[in-house]
Amino acid sequence: MTGPELCVGAVVVRDGDILLIRRASPPGRGRWSLPGGRVQAGESLAEAARRELEEETGLAGEVGKAVGWTELIGRRRHYVVVDFWVSVPPGATPTAGTDATDAAWAGLDDLENWDVVDGLIQFLTDHQVIV
């Protein structure tokens, strides 16, 4: 196992929907998750969240406060993920980009019908994104 890797995620909520991407790479390949990824050397957490959002969805966003953080510890990897509230322009339509095979708005009240990555619904509930 490698040492912990610092990652970020973008929590984009609009009109009762949340922005999700279908992951093209492990962990969670083929499953829906928040846009996000690794922080690059010399990059602030907010810059990383903004970059990952644009790379994975084609959307420009304004990064706000942290929603919360989580750890993902597997056999080969250890990730520490800090998720941020991010706003996008009204009417913005996502398009899948790097590390994503699809991007879509999902109803917060319908996430149990989406094949989301393990722990996502619990994280969103614990941090009052889903109420």
N, C-alpha and C positions, 0 to 999 in steps of 0.2 A: 504494500500500500504506500502511496506517496503521501507527503504531508498535506495539510489542509490547503485547498485552493479557494480563493476569495471570488465569489460570484455575485451577480445582482439580478434582480427581476423587476419587471415593470407591471404594476397593477393599474390597469386602465379600465375605469368603469364609466359607462355612459348610459343613461336612461334604463337602468336595471340590467344592463348587459356588461359582460367583462370580455376583454380582448384575450383570445387564446391563439396559440400556434400549435400545429402538429409537429412534433420533434422529428427531425431527419436523422439525428445521431443519438447514440446512447449518452447518458442514461435516459430511458423512457422513449426510445425510438418508436415512432408510430402513434404515440399517445399525445393527448392535448396537455398543454402547460402554459404558464405565463411566458411572454417573451423575456429572454435574458441569457446570460452567459458569463464567461470569465472576465474579470477585471484585468486589463493589460497594465504592464509596468508604466508608471508615471501618469496613470489615468485616475481621476477622482471617481468615486462611486457614482456620482450623478452623471458624469461624462460617460461612464460605462453603460449605465442604464439607458441613457439617450441613444448611444451608438447601437446597442443591442436591439432596442426597439426599432430603429430605422433599418438596420440590417435584416431583421427577421420579418418585418411587416411593411416596410416602405413608408412608415408614418413618422413624422417629426413630432416630438413631444416635449412638454415642459415638465421637468422632474421636480417633485415636491418633497414632502417629508417622508421619512421611512415608515413603512407599514409595520415591519417587524423583520425578524431573521429566523432562519432555521438551519439545521445541519443535516446533511445527507451523507451517511456513512455506509459504504458498501465494502465488498471484499477488496476491491482494487483502488477505490477513490474515497476521498473525504472532502466534501464541499461545505463551505460556510456561505449561505446565500442571504443577502440583505435585499428585501423587496421594498420598492418605493412607489408612492402614488405618482402617477404620471397622467397629465392631461393632453389630449390631442384635439385638433380643430373639430368643430361640429361637422357632422356628415362625412368625416374621414373614413375611407374604405381601405382596409388592409389588403396587402398583396404579399403572398409568401415570398421570402427571400432566403438568404443563407441560413443553414441549419433549420429550416422550416419547409415542410411540404405543403402546408396549408395555413391559412390564417382566417379567423372568423370571430364574430361577436356571438357570445353564448349567454343565454339568460341566467342570471345568478340563481334564480329559483328552479333551474332545469339542469344544473351541473351533474346531478346524479345520473343523467342519461347520456353524458359524454364520457368517453374513455380517457379520463384525466389521470395524470401521474399520481402515484401513491402519495398521500399526505396533503394534496393540494386543497381539497375541500375542508379538511380539518384546520389547516393553516388559515384559510380565508374565514372560517367560522371563529377560530380563536382570536383573530385580530379584527373582528367585527366588520369585515368586508361583506360577509353574508350575515344578515341579521334575521 
